[in-house]
């Protein structure tokens, strides 16, 4: 009985090994960002074996894995990305997204993941929602041209029109999350401004009483 059991075990192991071997496939793919820019030297990790493969200067990689395996793509400055492998998979595409952390684009460049630097920077800025205010001379020039409905006076910026009540009608000024005064605007350079938002109506509820006249929210480039 022992001999029979041993023989059956050997046969089972042989068939199991052959079955596992037959499931190994070779796949290739490309890792990009913004649908077109190759990501260089990214780690492509085969989940089943933990083997790590690198993308080349064109963002291309080749690896061997199991059918229905998963490939984990990691590159500094980008979110982790998972590619599901299917039978006879080939030319897999991983379109990564910039991580939502400060200086994500700069980190990706510093780590050598991007060779098309100029194109990458332009697309990163476009997708971040940042505007280029460098053509303006001052912050007041920015506000006059970008937000013509606002009124600018020596005492502040008025969003809702002049109030008939006693007291200031000027909006509050917020710079990088800090409520400050109107005079602080004079120290801002248009080239250092990433975004300007005009907050009014029910959106000012988070500011409490201070948001009664609206808020000019300014975010600078970090």
Buried (B, 14 or more C-beta within 10 A) or exposed (E): EEEEEEEEEEEEEEEEEEEEEEBEBEBEBBBBBBEEBBBBBBBBBBBBEEEEBEBBEEBBBEBEBBBEBBBBBBBBBBBEBEBEBEEEBEEBEBEBEBBEEEEBBEBBBEBEBBBBEEEBBEBBBEEBEBBEBEEBEEBBEBBBEEBEEBBBEEEBBBBBEEEEEEEEBBBBBBBEEEBBEBEBBEEBBBEEBBBBEBBBEEBBEEBEEEBBBBBBBBBEEE
